[in-house]
Amino acid sequence: MQDTLYGKSAPHGSPQQGRRLSFPEILSDPLVRTVMRADGVDPAELERCLAGMAATLARTRPPFPTQSRCAALC
């Protein structure tokens, strides 16, 4: 295992190897919470801001291509 920014990485070949953390997982990390507190970041306000951005992107961004649409492009 290797140390990473967010703790220990998964062992080579394990199902968790290469897994990306979600925002809730990152934002619940004690180190991240400590830095947020030191920087005066309100977790609830940040959550509302990120949810608002996600809603805006969902309304304005075209959907990701489906596998069949990708196949048609190749």
N, C-alpha and C positions, 0 to 999 in steps of 0.2 A: 504494500500500500504506500501511496505517496501523500504527503501533506499538500492540501490545496487551500485556497482562500477560504473555503467553507468546510474545513475539517479534513477528515481522511477520505481519500478517494477509494473507490471500490477496487478489489483485487482484479488483476488482469484476467480477462475471460469471464468475469461474472456478469450477470444480467444487468447490474447497476452501472457497469463501466460505461463511461461516455454519456451518462444520463445528465440532462440539463435540469437545474433546479428551477422551480416555478417562482414567480415573484412572492407569493405568500411564504414559501419556504425560505427564501433569501431574507425577506423582511422580518421573519420570526427568529432569525439567527441572533443569539445574544450579543455577538460582536457588532453586528449591523445595528441592533437596537441601541447599543452603547454609543456608537458614532452618531446615530440619528439624534439621540438625546443631547449629546455634546454640541451638535450643530443646530439644535432648536427645532428639529423636524417633528411635527405632530403626526404620529402614525395614522390616525383617523383621517386627517386632512390629506395626507399623501394617498391613502386608499381611495378617497373620494375623487381626487385628481386623476389617478390612474384609471379608475372605473369610467370617468368621464371621457378620457382619451380613448379608451377601448370602445366605448359606445360610438364616439365620433368616427373612429376608423371602421367600425362595423357598418355604419351607414354610408360612408363615402368611398370605401375601398372596394374594388371589384373582388369577387371571391377568388380563392386560389384555384388554379386549373385542376380539373379532375384527372385521374389517371388516363381516361379515355381521350380527353382533350390533349393531354401531353403526348400520347401515342400518335395522335393525328398530326402533331407538329413534327414528329421525328421522321 
